[in-house]
Amino acid sequence: MTHTRWRRPGASATTFIASGRLEGDRPGIGCAPVRIGDHCCIRTSALVLTGVRIGPGTVVAAGSVAVSDLPPFTVAAGNPARVVRSVGSSPVRPGLAR
């Protein structure tokens, strides 16, 4: 399991991404790579399990547990993470691009 911590003044965030095997794993429990697309946002305390693919432009809400693949340009929340809305087809909103 990979543990990533980003810090900025006055706040801290922790995200867990399961990306491999730990020593002492039981036989028969597989592992698979986690694939995260471009322009994704994985919020505080989210958990992404092995083998999950997160499409480009997808937002995984804080505290969510991604147990299956998430389609591109969506917002996913909950335990297990489910798509709650679509965010369009581009990571940059029209009118904001320069």
mmCIF file as gemmi writes it, N, C-alpha and C atoms, coordinates in Angstrom:
data_model
loop_
_atom_site.group_PDB
_atom_site.id
_atom_site.type_symbol
_atom_site.label_atom_id
_atom_site.label_alt_id
_atom_site.label_comp_id
_atom_site.label_asym_id
_atom_site.label_entity_id
_atom_site.label_seq_id
_atom_site.pdbx_PDB_ins_code
_atom_site.Cartn_x
_atom_site.Cartn_y
_atom_site.Cartn_z
_atom_site.occupancy
_atom_site.B_iso_or_equiv
_atom_site.pdbx_formal_charge
_atom_site.auth_seq_id
_atom_site.auth_asym_id
_atom_site.pdbx_PDB_model_num
ATOM 1 N N . MET Axp A 1 ? 0.846 -1.161 0 1 0 ? 1 A 1
ATOM 2 C CA . MET Axp A 1 ? 0 0 0 1 0 ? 1 A 1
ATOM 3 C C . MET Axp A 1 ? 0.895 1.228 0 1 0 ? 1 A 1
ATOM 4 N N . THR Axp A 2 ? 0.543 2.18 -0.824 1 0 ? 2 A 1
ATOM 5 C CA . THR Axp A 2 ? 1.286 3.42 -0.893 1 0 ? 2 A 1
ATOM 6 C C . THR Axp A 2 ? 0.549 4.462 -0.074 1 0 ? 2 A 1
ATOM 7 N N . HIS Axp A 3 ? 1.276 5.153 0.774 1 0 ? 3 A 1
ATOM 8 C CA . HIS Axp A 3 ? 0.685 6.187 1.609 1 0 ? 3 A 1
ATOM 9 C C . HIS Axp A 3 ? 1.264 7.511 1.159 1 0 ? 3 A 1
ATOM 10 N N . THR Axp A 4 ? 0.391 8.421 0.782 1 0 ? 4 A 1
ATOM 11 C CA . THR Axp A 4 ? 0.834 9.711 0.279 1 0 ? 4 A 1
ATOM 12 C C . THR Axp A 4 ? 0.296 10.801 1.182 1 0 ? 4 A 1
ATOM 13 N N . ARG Axp A 5 ? 1.133 11.747 1.536 1 0 ? 5 A 1
ATOM 14 C CA . ARG Axp A 5 ? 0.698 12.849 2.38 1 0 ? 5 A 1
ATOM 15 C C . ARG Axp A 5 ? 1.195 14.152 1.781 1 0 ? 5 A 1
ATOM 16 N N . TRP Axp A 6 ? 0.255 15.057 1.509 1 0 ? 6 A 1
ATOM 17 C CA . TRP Axp A 6 ? 0.6 16.396 1.06 1 0 ? 6 A 1
ATOM 18 C C . TRP Axp A 6 ? 0.322 17.34 2.204 1 0 ? 6 A 1
ATOM 19 N N . ARG Axp A 7 ? 1.143 18.359 2.383 1 0 ? 7 A 1
ATOM 20 C CA . ARG Axp A 7 ? 0.917 19.319 3.45 1 0 ? 7 A 1
ATOM 21 C C . ARG Axp A 7 ? 0.949 20.733 2.909 1 0 ? 7 A 1
ATOM 22 N N . ARG Axp A 8 ? 0.101 21.555 3.475 1 0 ? 8 A 1
ATOM 23 C CA . ARG Axp A 8 ? 0.144 22.981 3.213 1 0 ? 8 A 1
ATOM 24 C C . ARG Axp A 8 ? -0.148 23.66 4.539 1 0 ? 8 A 1
ATOM 25 N N . PRO Axp A 9 ? 0.18 24.914 4.693 1 0 ? 9 A 1
ATOM 26 C CA . PRO Axp A 9 ? -0.01 25.572 5.989 1 0 ? 9 A 1
ATOM 27 C C . PRO Axp A 9 ? -1.442 25.451 6.496 1 0 ? 9 A 1
ATOM 28 N N . GLY Axp A 10 ? -1.581 24.971 7.705 1 0 ? 10 A 1
ATOM 29 C CA . GLY Axp A 10 ? -2.885 24.893 8.341 1 0 ? 10 A 1
ATOM 30 C C . GLY Axp A 10 ? -3.733 23.689 7.972 1 0 ? 10 A 1
ATOM 31 N N . ALA Axp A 11 ? -3.254 22.81 7.104 1 0 ? 11 A 1
ATOM 32 C CA . ALA Axp A 11 ? -4.065 21.658 6.706 1 0 ? 11 A 1
ATOM 33 C C . ALA Axp A 11 ? -3.173 20.484 6.373 1 0 ? 11 A 1
ATOM 34 N N . SER Axp A 12 ? -3.726 19.295 6.491 1 0 ? 12 A 1
ATOM 35 C CA . SER Axp A 12 ? -3.027 18.099 6.036 1 0 ? 12 A 1
ATOM 36 C C . SER Axp A 12 ? -4.046 17.153 5.425 1 0 ? 12 A 1
ATOM 37 N N . ALA Axp A 13 ? -3.598 16.345 4.497 1 0 ? 13 A 1
ATOM 38 C CA . ALA Axp A 13 ? -4.478 15.404 3.822 1 0 ? 13 A 1
ATOM 39 C C . ALA Axp A 13 ? -3.777 14.069 3.683 1 0 ? 13 A 1
ATOM 40 N N . THR Axp A 14 ? -4.542 12.997 3.795 1 0 ? 14 A 1
ATOM 41 C CA . THR Axp A 14 ? -3.996 11.663 3.645 1 0 ? 14 A 1
ATOM 42 C C . THR Axp A 14 ? -4.861 10.897 2.649 1 0 ? 14 A 1
ATOM 43 N N . THR Axp A 15 ? -4.215 10.263 1.674 1 0 ? 15 A 1
ATOM 44 C CA . THR Axp A 15 ? -4.907 9.444 0.701 1 0 ? 15 A 1
ATOM 45 C C . THR Axp A 15 ? -4.196 8.101 0.63 1 0 ? 15 A 1
ATOM 46 N N . PHE Axp A 16 ? -4.957 7.009 0.607 1 0 ? 16 A 1
ATOM 47 C CA . PHE Axp A 16 ? -4.373 5.683 0.527 1 0 ? 16 A 1
ATOM 48 C C . PHE Axp A 16 ? -4.687 5.071 -0.825 1 0 ? 16 A 1
ATOM 49 N N . ILE Axp A 17 ? -3.646 4.595 -1.499 1 0 ? 17 A 1
ATOM 50 C CA . ILE Axp A 17 ? -3.813 3.922 -2.774 1 0 ? 17 A 1
ATOM 51 C C . ILE Axp A 17 ? -3.142 2.562 -2.656 1 0 ? 17 A 1
ATOM 52 N N . ALA Axp A 18 ? -3.935 1.499 -2.736 1 0 ? 18 A 1
ATOM 53 C CA . ALA Axp A 18 ? -3.417 0.14 -2.624 1 0 ? 18 A 1
ATOM 54 C C . ALA Axp A 18 ? -2.823 -0.248 -3.971 1 0 ? 18 A 1
ATOM 55 N N . SER Axp A 19 ? -1.5 -0.389 -4.025 1 0 ? 19 A 1
ATOM 56 C CA . SER Axp A 19 ? -0.874 -0.607 -5.326 1 0 ? 19 A 1
ATOM 57 C C . SER Axp A 19 ? 0.044 -1.824 -5.376 1 0 ? 19 A 1
ATOM 58 N N . GLY Axp A 20 ? 0.048 -2.635 -4.375 1 0 ? 20 A 1
ATOM 59 C CA . GLY Axp A 20 ? 0.93 -3.788 -4.422 1 0 ? 20 A 1
ATOM 60 C C . GLY Axp A 20 ? 0.646 -4.744 -3.281 1 0 ? 20 A 1
ATOM 61 N N . ARG Axp A 21 ? 1.565 -5.638 -3.048 1 0 ? 21 A 1
ATOM 62 C CA . ARG Axp A 21 ? 1.408 -6.634 -1.991 1 0 ? 21 A 1
ATOM 63 C C . ARG Axp A 21 ? 2.279 -6.258 -0.813 1 0 ? 21 A 1
ATOM 64 N N . LEU Axp A 22 ? 1.77 -6.523 0.367 1 0 ? 22 A 1
ATOM 65 C CA . LEU Axp A 22 ? 2.547 -6.335 1.58 1 0 ? 22 A 1
ATOM 66 C C . LEU Axp A 22 ? 3.15 -7.676 1.978 1 0 ? 22 A 1
ATOM 67 N N . GLU Axp A 23 ? 4.259 -7.633 2.691 1 0 ? 23 A 1
ATOM 68 C CA . GLU Axp A 23 ? 4.837 -8.885 3.152 1 0 ? 23 A 1
ATOM 69 C C . GLU Axp A 23 ? 3.845 -9.576 4.068 1 0 ? 23 A 1
ATOM 70 N N . GLY Axp A 24 ? 3.75 -10.879 3.943 1 0 ? 24 A 1
ATOM 71 C CA . GLY Axp A 24 ? 2.839 -11.651 4.767 1 0 ? 24 A 1
ATOM 72 C C . GLY Axp A 24 ? 1.446 -11.776 4.187 1 0 ? 24 A 1
ATOM 73 N N . ASP Axp A 25 ? 1.26 -11.309 2.946 1 0 ? 25 A 1
ATOM 74 C CA . ASP Axp A 25 ? -0.057 -11.465 2.316 1 0 ? 25 A 1
ATOM 75 C C . ASP Axp A 25 ? -0.401 -12.943 2.21 1 0 ? 25 A 1
ATOM 76 N N . ARG Axp A 26 ? -1.683 -13.222 2.279 1 0 ? 26 A 1
ATOM 77 C CA . ARG Axp A 26 ? -2.132 -14.601 2.174 1 0 ? 26 A 1
ATOM 78 C C . ARG Axp A 26 ? -2.08 -15.074 0.736 1 0 ? 26 A 1
ATOM 79 N N . PRO Axp A 27 ? -1.753 -16.354 0.509 1 0 ? 27 A 1
ATOM 80 C CA . PRO Axp A 27 ? -1.762 -16.883 -0.852 1 0 ? 27 A 1
ATOM 81 C C . PRO Axp A 27 ? -3.17 -16.807 -1.434 1 0 ? 27 A 1
ATOM 82 N N . GLY Axp A 28 ? -3.258 -16.556 -2.723 1 0 ? 28 A 1
ATOM 83 C CA . GLY Axp A 28 ? -4.544 -16.497 -3.389 1 0 ? 28 A 1
ATOM 84 C C . GLY Axp A 28 ? -5.143 -15.098 -3.449 1 0 ? 28 A 1
ATOM 85 N N . ILE Axp A 29 ? -4.553 -14.156 -2.733 1 0 ? 29 A 1
ATOM 86 C CA . ILE Axp A 29 ? -5.036 -12.778 -2.798 1 0 ? 29 A 1
ATOM 87 C C . ILE Axp A 29 ? -4.196 -12.066 -3.841 1 0 ? 29 A 1
ATOM 88 N N . GLY Axp A 30 ? -4.831 -11.655 -4.921 1 0 ? 30 A 1
ATOM 89 C CA . GLY Axp A 30 ? -4.108 -11.058 -6.037 1 0 ? 30 A 1
ATOM 90 C C . GLY Axp A 30 ? -3.825 -9.584 -5.842 1 0 ? 30 A 1
ATOM 91 N N . CYS Axp A 31 ? -3.014 -9.084 -6.75 1 0 ? 31 A 1
ATOM 92 C CA . CYS Axp A 31 ? -2.742 -7.659 -6.775 1 0 ? 31 A 1
ATOM 93 C C . CYS Axp A 31 ? -2.788 -7.215 -8.23 1 0 ? 31 A 1
ATOM 94 N N . ALA Axp A 32 ? -3.079 -5.951 -8.441 1 0 ? 32 A 1
ATOM 95 C CA . ALA Axp A 32 ? -3.168 -5.396 -9.786 1 0 ? 32 A 1
ATOM 96 C C . ALA Axp A 32 ? -2.824 -3.918 -9.698 1 0 ? 32 A 1
ATOM 97 N N . PRO Axp A 33 ? -2.34 -3.355 -10.793 1 0 ? 33 A 1
ATOM 98 C CA . PRO Axp A 33 ? -1.972 -1.937 -10.754 1 0 ? 33 A 1
ATOM 99 C C . PRO Axp A 33 ? -3.204 -1.031 -10.657 1 0 ? 33 A 1
ATOM 100 N N . VAL Axp A 34 ? -3.026 0.109 -10.038 1 0 ? 34 A 1
ATOM 101 C CA . VAL Axp A 34 ? -4.052 1.148 -9.992 1 0 ? 34 A 1
ATOM 102 C C . VAL Axp A 34 ? -3.729 2.113 -11.117 1 0 ? 34 A 1
ATOM 103 N N . ARG Axp A 35 ? -4.725 2.445 -11.937 1 0 ? 35 A 1
ATOM 104 C CA . ARG Axp A 35 ? -4.503 3.372 -13.055 1 0 ? 35 A 1
ATOM 105 C C . ARG Axp A 35 ? -5.329 4.628 -12.816 1 0 ? 35 A 1
ATOM 106 N N . ILE Axp A 36 ? -4.645 5.768 -12.768 1 0 ? 36 A 1
ATOM 107 C CA . ILE Axp A 36 ? -5.304 7.045 -12.519 1 0 ? 36 A 1
ATOM 108 C C . ILE Axp A 36 ? -5.087 7.931 -13.739 1 0 ? 36 A 1
ATOM 109 N N . GLY Axp A 37 ? -6.182 8.379 -14.36 1 0 ? 37 A 1
ATOM 110 C CA . GLY Axp A 37 ? -6.122 9.201 -15.566 1 0 ? 37 A 1
ATOM 111 C C . GLY Axp A 37 ? -5.649 10.624 -15.29 1 0 ? 37 A 1
ATOM 112 N N . ASP Axp A 38 ? -5.441 11.366 -16.351 1 0 ? 38 A 1
ATOM 113 C CA . ASP Axp A 38 ? -5.017 12.761 -16.25 1 0 ? 38 A 1
ATOM 114 C C . ASP Axp A 38 ? -6.117 13.623 -15.647 1 0 ? 38 A 1
ATOM 115 N N . HIS Axp A 39 ? -5.71 14.67 -14.957 1 0 ? 39 A 1
ATOM 116 C CA . HIS Axp A 39 ? -6.608 15.687 -14.405 1 0 ? 39 A 1
ATOM 117 C C . HIS Axp A 39 ? -7.62 15.124 -13.415 1 0 ? 39 A 1
ATOM 118 N N . CYS Axp A 40 ? -7.232 14.079 -12.671 1 0 ? 40 A 1
ATOM 119 C CA . CYS Axp A 40 ? -8.1 13.516 -11.639 1 0 ? 40 A 1
ATOM 120 C C . CYS Axp A 40 ? -7.868 14.25 -10.323 1 0 ? 40 A 1
ATOM 121 N N . CYS Axp A 41 ? -8.857 14.192 -9.461 1 0 ? 41 A 1
ATOM 122 C CA . CYS Axp A 41 ? -8.756 14.789 -8.14 1 0 ? 41 A 1
ATOM 123 C C . CYS Axp A 41 ? -9.212 13.751 -7.131 1 0 ? 41 A 1
ATOM 124 N N . ILE Axp A 42 ? -8.297 13.277 -6.297 1 0 ? 42 A 1
ATOM 125 C CA . ILE Axp A 42 ? -8.617 12.293 -5.269 1 0 ? 42 A 1
ATOM 126 C C . ILE Axp A 42 ? -8.508 13.015 -3.937 1 0 ? 42 A 1
ATOM 127 N N . ARG Axp A 43 ? -9.634 13.203 -3.258 1 0 ? 43 A 1
ATOM 128 C CA . ARG Axp A 43 ? -9.701 14.058 -2.084 1 0 ? 43 A 1
ATOM 129 C C . ARG Axp A 43 ? -9.25 13.346 -0.813 1 0 ? 43 A 1
ATOM 130 N N . THR Axp A 44 ? -9.256 14.088 0.281 1 0 ? 44 A 1
ATOM 131 C CA . THR Axp A 44 ? -8.765 13.653 1.585 1 0 ? 44 A 1
ATOM 132 C C . THR Axp A 44 ? -9.396 12.343 2.05 1 0 ? 44 A 1
ATOM 133 N N . SER Axp A 45 ? -8.566 11.461 2.574 1 0 ? 45 A 1
ATOM 134 C CA . SER Axp A 45 ? -8.979 10.194 3.178 1 0 ? 45 A 1
ATOM 135 C C . SER Axp A 45 ? -9.703 9.255 2.221 1 0 ? 45 A 1
ATOM 136 N N . ALA Axp A 46 ? -9.519 9.441 0.93 1 0 ? 46 A 1
ATOM 137 C CA . ALA Axp A 46 ? -10.091 8.505 -0.043 1 0 ? 46 A 1
ATOM 138 C C . ALA Axp A 46 ? -9.233 7.249 -0.082 1 0 ? 46 A 1
ATOM 139 N N . LEU Axp A 47 ? -9.837 6.122 -0.404 1 0 ? 47 A 1
ATOM 140 C CA . LEU Axp A 47 ? -9.137 4.851 -0.495 1 0 ? 47 A 1
ATOM 141 C C . LEU Axp A 47 ? -9.4 4.269 -1.875 1 0 ? 47 A 1
ATOM 142 N N . VAL Axp A 48 ? -8.324 3.958 -2.606 1 0 ? 48 A 1
ATOM 143 C CA . VAL Axp A 48 ? -8.431 3.361 -3.937 1 0 ? 48 A 1
ATOM 144 C C . VAL Axp A 48 ? -7.835 1.968 -3.851 1 0 ? 48 A 1
ATOM 145 N N . LEU Axp A 49 ? -8.647 0.94 -4.103 1 0 ? 49 A 1
ATOM 146 C CA . LEU Axp A 49 ? -8.186 -0.445 -3.978 1 0 ? 49 A 1
ATOM 147 C C . LEU Axp A 49 ? -7.472 -0.916 -5.238 1 0 ? 49 A 1
ATOM 148 N N . THR Axp A 50 ? -6.795 -2.049 -5.131 1 0 ? 50 A 1
ATOM 149 C CA . THR Axp A 50 ? -6.001 -2.571 -6.244 1 0 ? 50 A 1
ATOM 150 C C . THR Axp A 50 ? -6.866 -2.884 -7.453 1 0 ? 50 A 1
ATOM 151 N N . GLY Axp A 51 ? -6.294 -2.647 -8.627 1 0 ? 51 A 1
ATOM 152 C CA . GLY Axp A 51 ? -6.949 -2.98 -9.879 1 0 ? 51 A 1
ATOM 153 C C . GLY Axp A 51 ? -7.963 -1.964 -10.362 1 0 ? 51 A 1
ATOM 154 N N . VAL Axp A 52 ? -8.177 -0.888 -9.618 1 0 ? 52 A 1
ATOM 155 C CA . VAL Axp A 52 ? -9.176 0.112 -9.984 1 0 ? 52 A 1
ATOM 156 C C . VAL Axp A 52 ? -8.597 1.07 -11.029 1 0 ? 52 A 1
ATOM 157 N N . ARG Axp A 53 ? -9.41 1.399 -12.035 1 0 ? 53 A 1
ATOM 158 C CA . ARG Axp A 53 ? -9.032 2.389 -13.044 1 0 ? 53 A 1
ATOM 159 C C . ARG Axp A 53 ? -9.909 3.614 -12.837 1 0 ? 53 A 1
ATOM 160 N N . ILE Axp A 54 ? -9.277 4.764 -12.696 1 0 ? 54 A 1
ATOM 161 C CA . ILE Axp A 54 ? -9.995 6.022 -12.531 1 0 ? 54 A 1
ATOM 162 C C . ILE Axp A 54 ? -9.803 6.809 -13.817 1 0 ? 54 A 1
ATOM 163 N N . GLY Axp A 55 ? -10.901 7.084 -14.503 1 0 ? 55 A 1
ATOM 164 C CA . GLY Axp A 55 ? -10.855 7.756 -15.801 1 0 ? 55 A 1
ATOM 165 C C . GLY Axp A 55 ? -10.379 9.19 -15.691 1 0 ? 55 A 1
ATOM 166 N N . PRO Axp A 56 ? -9.939 9.77 -16.805 1 0 ? 56 A 1
ATOM 167 C CA . PRO Axp A 56 ? -9.452 11.146 -16.799 1 0 ? 56 A 1
ATOM 168 C C . PRO Axp A 56 ? -10.547 12.126 -16.374 1 0 ? 56 A 1
ATOM 169 N N . GLY Axp A 57 ? -10.156 13.14 -15.606 1 0 ? 57 A 1
ATOM 170 C CA . GLY Axp A 57 ? -11.081 14.174 -15.183 1 0 ? 57 A 1
ATOM 171 C C . GLY Axp A 57 ? -12.049 13.76 -14.089 1 0 ? 57 A 1
ATOM 172 N N . THR Axp A 58 ? -11.829 12.606 -13.47 1 0 ? 58 A 1
ATOM 173 C CA . THR Axp A 58 ? -12.73 12.107 -12.437 1 0 ? 58 A 1
ATOM 174 C C . THR Axp A 58 ? -12.367 12.673 -11.074 1 0 ? 58 A 1
ATOM 175 N N . VAL Axp A 59 ? -13.374 12.971 -10.267 1 0 ? 59 A 1
ATOM 176 C CA . VAL Axp A 59 ? -13.185 13.442 -8.9 1 0 ? 59 A 1
ATOM 177 C C . VAL Axp A 59 ? -13.673 12.346 -7.959 1 0 ? 59 A 1
ATOM 178 N N . VAL Axp A 60 ? -12.799 11.917 -7.034 1 0 ? 60 A 1
ATOM 179 C CA . VAL Axp A 60 ? -13.178 10.951 -6.004 1 0 ? 60 A 1
ATOM 180 C C . VAL Axp A 60 ? -13.332 11.749 -4.716 1 0 ? 60 A 1
ATOM 181 N N . ALA Axp A 61 ? -14.537 11.781 -4.166 1 0 ? 61 A 1
ATOM 182 C CA . ALA Axp A 61 ? -14.855 12.612 -3.011 1 0 ? 61 A 1
ATOM 183 C C . ALA Axp A 61 ? -14.108 12.168 -1.758 1 0 ? 61 A 1
ATOM 184 N N . ALA Axp A 62 ? -14.009 13.08 -0.807 1 0 ? 62 A 1
ATOM 185 C CA . ALA Axp A 62 ? -13.329 12.814 0.459 1 0 ? 62 A 1
ATOM 186 C C . ALA Axp A 62 ? -13.982 11.646 1.179 1 0 ? 62 A 1
ATOM 187 N N . GLY Axp A 63 ? -13.151 10.737 1.694 1 0 ? 63 A 1
ATOM 188 C CA . GLY Axp A 63 ? -13.627 9.601 2.457 1 0 ? 63 A 1
ATOM 189 C C . GLY Axp A 63 ? -14.236 8.47 1.64 1 0 ? 63 A 1
ATOM 190 N N . SER Axp A 64 ? -14.196 8.584 0.333 1 0 ? 64 A 1
ATOM 191 C CA . SER Axp A 64 ? -14.781 7.547 -0.534 1 0 ? 64 A 1
ATOM 192 C C . SER Axp A 64 ? -13.859 6.343 -0.635 1 0 ? 64 A 1
ATOM 193 N N . VAL Axp A 65 ? -14.442 5.191 -0.96 1 0 ? 65 A 1
ATOM 194 C CA . VAL Axp A 65 ? -13.679 3.962 -1.163 1 0 ? 65 A 1
ATOM 195 C C . VAL Axp A 65 ? -13.962 3.475 -2.579 1 0 ? 65 A 1
ATOM 196 N N . ALA Axp A 66 ? -12.977 3.606 -3.46 1 0 ? 66 A 1
ATOM 197 C CA . ALA Axp A 66 ? -13.123 3.179 -4.853 1 0 ? 66 A 1
ATOM 198 C C . ALA Axp A 66 ? -12.78 1.702 -4.954 1 0 ? 66 A 1
ATOM 199 N N . VAL Axp A 67 ? -13.802 0.871 -5.184 1 0 ? 67 A 1
ATOM 200 C CA . VAL Axp A 67 ? -13.599 -0.58 -5.264 1 0 ? 67 A 1
ATOM 201 C C . VAL Axp A 67 ? -13.743 -1.102 -6.687 1 0 ? 67 A 1
ATOM 202 N N . SER Axp A 68 ? -14.269 -0.257 -7.593 1 0 ? 68 A 1
ATOM 203 C CA . SER Axp A 68 ? -14.411 -0.658 -8.992 1 0 ? 68 A 1
ATOM 204 C C . SER Axp A 68 ? -14.055 0.525 -9.883 1 0 ? 68 A 1
ATOM 205 N N . ASP Axp A 69 ? -13.943 0.255 -11.188 1 0 ? 69 A 1
ATOM 206 C CA . ASP Axp A 69 ? -13.542 1.29 -12.142 1 0 ? 69 A 1
ATOM 207 C C . ASP Axp A 69 ? -14.526 2.46 -12.147 1 0 ? 69 A 1
ATOM 208 N N . LEU Axp A 70 ? -13.978 3.677 -12.329 1 0 ? 70 A 1
ATOM 209 C CA . LEU Axp A 70 ? -14.784 4.886 -12.386 1 0 ? 70 A 1
ATOM 210 C C . LEU Axp A 70 ? -14.631 5.504 -13.767 1 0 ? 70 A 1
ATOM 211 N N . PRO Axp A 71 ? -15.753 5.841 -14.44 1 0 ? 71 A 1
ATOM 212 C CA . PRO Axp A 71 ? -15.686 6.377 -15.8 1 0 ? 71 A 1
ATOM 213 C C . PRO Axp A 71 ? -15.107 7.792 -15.833 1 0 ? 71 A 1
ATOM 214 N N . PRO Axp A 72 ? -14.681 8.239 -17.028 1 0 ? 72 A 1
ATOM 215 C CA . PRO Axp A 72 ? -14.11 9.58 -17.168 1 0 ? 72 A 1
ATOM 216 C C . PRO Axp A 72 ? -15.125 10.696 -16.899 1 0 ? 72 A 1
ATOM 217 N N . PHE Axp A 73 ? -14.598 11.828 -16.404 1 0 ? 73 A 1
ATOM 218 C CA . PHE Axp A 73 ? -15.355 13.069 -16.209 1 0 ? 73 A 1
ATOM 219 C C . PHE Axp A 73 ? -16.618 12.883 -15.379 1 0 ? 73 A 1
ATOM 220 N N . THR Axp A 74 ? -16.443 12.247 -14.214 1 0 ? 74 A 1
ATOM 221 C CA . THR Axp A 74 ? -17.546 12.042 -13.278 1 0 ? 74 A 1
ATOM 222 C C . THR Axp A 74 ? -17.092 12.412 -11.871 1 0 ? 74 A 1
ATOM 223 N N . VAL Axp A 75 ? -18.055 12.532 -10.962 1 0 ? 75 A 1
ATOM 224 C CA . VAL Axp A 75 ? -17.786 12.701 -9.54 1 0 ? 75 A 1
ATOM 225 C C . VAL Axp A 75 ? -18.287 11.443 -8.855 1 0 ? 75 A 1
ATOM 226 N N . ALA Axp A 76 ? -17.428 10.797 -8.073 1 0 ? 76 A 1
ATOM 227 C CA . ALA Axp A 76 ? -17.791 9.564 -7.375 1 0 ? 76 A 1
ATOM 228 C C . ALA Axp A 76 ? -17.676 9.795 -5.872 1 0 ? 76 A 1
ATOM 229 N N . ALA Axp A 77 ? -18.645 9.282 -5.129 1 0 ? 77 A 1
ATOM 230 C CA . ALA Axp A 77 ? -18.647 9.463 -3.677 1 0 ? 77 A 1
ATOM 231 C C . ALA Axp A 77 ? -19.255 8.239 -3.011 1 0 ? 77 A 1
ATOM 232 N N . GLY Axp A 78 ? -18.915 8.042 -1.745 1 0 ? 78 A 1
ATOM 233 C CA . GLY Axp A 78 ? -19.521 6.995 -0.937 1 0 ? 78 A 1
ATOM 234 C C . GLY Axp A 78 ? -18.625 5.802 -0.696 1 0 ? 78 A 1
ATOM 235 N N . ASN Axp A 79 ? -19.191 4.846 0.043 1 0 ? 79 A 1
ATOM 236 C CA . ASN Axp A 79 ? -18.496 3.604 0.356 1 0 ? 79 A 1
ATOM 237 C C . ASN Axp A 79 ? -19.463 2.461 0.063 1 0 ? 79 A 1
ATOM 238 N N . PRO Axp A 80 ? -19.304 1.794 -1.067 1 0 ? 80 A 1
ATOM 239 C CA . PRO Axp A 80 ? -18.311 1.967 -2.131 1 0 ? 80 A 1
ATOM 240 C C . PRO Axp A 80 ? -18.614 3.205 -2.981 1 0 ? 80 A 1
ATOM 241 N N . ALA Axp A 81 ? -17.581 3.729 -3.618 1 0 ? 81 A 1
ATOM 242 C CA . ALA Axp A 81 ? -17.732 4.938 -4.439 1 0 ? 81 A 1
ATOM 243 C C . ALA Axp A 81 ? -18.639 4.647 -5.628 1 0 ? 81 A 1
ATOM 244 N N . ARG Axp A 82 ? -19.631 5.516 -5.809 1 0 ? 82 A 1
ATOM 245 C CA . ARG Axp A 82 ? -20.549 5.42 -6.944 1 0 ? 82 A 1
ATOM 246 C C . ARG Axp A 82 ? -20.603 6.766 -7.633 1 0 ? 82 A 1
ATOM 247 N N . VAL Axp A 83 ? -20.877 6.746 -8.916 1 0 ? 83 A 1
ATOM 248 C CA . VAL Axp A 83 ? -20.966 7.983 -9.686 1 0 ? 83 A 1
ATOM 249 C C . VAL Axp A 83 ? -22.204 8.75 -9.23 1 0 ? 83 A 1
ATOM 250 N N . VAL Axp A 84 ? -21.999 10.02 -8.843 1 0 ? 84 A 1
ATOM 251 C CA . VAL Axp A 84 ? -23.123 10.844 -8.405 1 0 ? 84 A 1
ATOM 252 C C . VAL Axp A 84 ? -23.473 11.924 -9.425 1 0 ? 84 A 1
ATOM 253 N N . ARG Axp A 85 ? -22.538 12.248 -10.315 1 0 ? 85 A 1
ATOM 254 C CA . ARG Axp A 85 ? -22.835 13.211 -11.379 1 0 ? 85 A 1
ATOM 255 C C . ARG Axp A 85 ? -21.736 13.194 -12.424 1 0 ? 85 A 1
ATOM 256 N N . SER Axp A 86 ? -22.07 13.744 -13.572 1 0 ? 86 A 1
ATOM 257 C CA . SER Axp A 86 ? -21.115 13.899 -14.666 1 0 ? 86 A 1
ATOM 258 C C . SER Axp A 86 ? -20.618 15.341 -14.641 1 0 ? 86 A 1
ATOM 259 N N . VAL Axp A 87 ? -19.353 15.538 -14.998 1 0 ? 87 A 1
ATOM 260 C CA . VAL Axp A 87 ? -18.784 16.897 -14.97 1 0 ? 87 A 1
ATOM 261 C C . VAL Axp A 87 ? -18.431 17.399 -16.359 1 0 ? 87 A 1
ATOM 262 N N . GLY Axp A 88 ? -19.017 16.833 -17.396 1 0 ? 88 A 1
ATOM 263 C CA . GLY Axp A 88 ? -18.744 17.288 -18.755 1 0 ? 88 A 1
ATOM 264 C C . GLY Axp A 88 ? -17.699 16.428 -19.426 1 0 ? 88 A 1
ATOM 265 N N . SER Axp A 89 ? -17.149 16.939 -20.512 1 0 ? 89 A 1
ATOM 266 C CA . SER Axp A 89 ? -16.204 16.136 -21.285 1 0 ? 89 A 1
ATOM 267 C C . SER Axp A 89 ? -14.812 16.739 -21.34 1 0 ? 89 A 1
ATOM 268 N N . SER Axp A 90 ? -14.566 17.776 -20.561 1 0 ? 90 A 1
ATOM 269 C CA . SER Axp A 90 ? -13.266 18.421 -20.581 1 0 ? 90 A 1
ATOM 270 C C . SER Axp A 90 ? -12.902 18.869 -19.178 1 0 ? 90 A 1
ATOM 271 N N . PRO Axp A 91 ? -11.614 18.728 -18.784 1 0 ? 91 A 1
ATOM 272 C CA . PRO Axp A 91 ? -11.217 19.158 -17.454 1 0 ? 91 A 1
ATOM 273 C C . PRO Axp A 91 ? -11.216 20.67 -17.292 1 0 ? 91 A 1
ATOM 274 N N . VAL Axp A 92 ? -11.28 21.432 -18.398 1 0 ? 92 A 1
ATOM 275 C CA . VAL Axp A 92 ? -11.304 22.889 -18.341 1 0 ? 92 A 1
ATOM 276 C C . VAL Axp A 92 ? -12.662 23.368 -18.829 1 0 ? 92 A 1
ATOM 277 N N . ARG Axp A 93 ? -13.355 24.151 -18.027 1 0 ? 93 A 1
ATOM 278 C CA . ARG Axp A 93 ? -14.675 24.645 -18.397 1 0 ? 93 A 1
ATOM 279 C C . ARG Axp A 93 ? -14.574 25.675 -19.523 1 0 ? 93 A 1
ATOM 280 N N . PRO Axp A 94 ? -15.517 25.661 -20.457 1 0 ? 94 A 1
ATOM 281 C CA . PRO Axp A 94 ? -15.514 26.683 -21.509 1 0 ? 94 A 1
ATOM 282 C C . PRO Axp A 94 ? -15.632 28.061 -20.878 1 0 ? 94 A 1
ATOM 283 N N . GLY Axp A 95 ? -14.918 28.994 -21.407 1 0 ? 95 A 1
ATOM 284 C CA . GLY Axp A 95 ? -14.922 30.341 -20.865 1 0 ? 95 A 1
ATOM 285 C C . GLY Axp A 95 ? -13.794 30.587 -19.889 1 0 ? 95 A 1
ATOM 286 N N . LEU Axp A 96 ? -13.23 29.506 -19.302 1 0 ? 96 A 1
ATOM 287 C CA . LEU Axp A 96 ? -12.106 29.652 -18.39 1 0 ? 96 A 1
ATOM 288 C C . LEU Axp A 96 ? -10.779 29.48 -19.123 1 0 ? 96 A 1
ATOM 289 N N . ALA Axp A 97 ? -10.82 28.814 -20.27 1 0 ? 97 A 1
ATOM 290 C CA . ALA Axp A 97 ? -9.592 28.587 -21.032 1 0 ? 97 A 1
ATOM 291 C C . ALA Axp A 97 ? -9.151 29.898 -21.681 1 0 ? 97 A 1
ATOM 292 N N . ARG Axp A 98 ? -7.869 30.109 -21.676 1 0 ? 98 A 1
ATOM 293 C CA . ARG Axp A 98 ? -7.334 31.328 -22.289 1 0 ? 98 A 1
ATOM 294 C C . ARG Axp A 98 ? -6.384 30.959 -23.393 1 0 ? 98 A 1
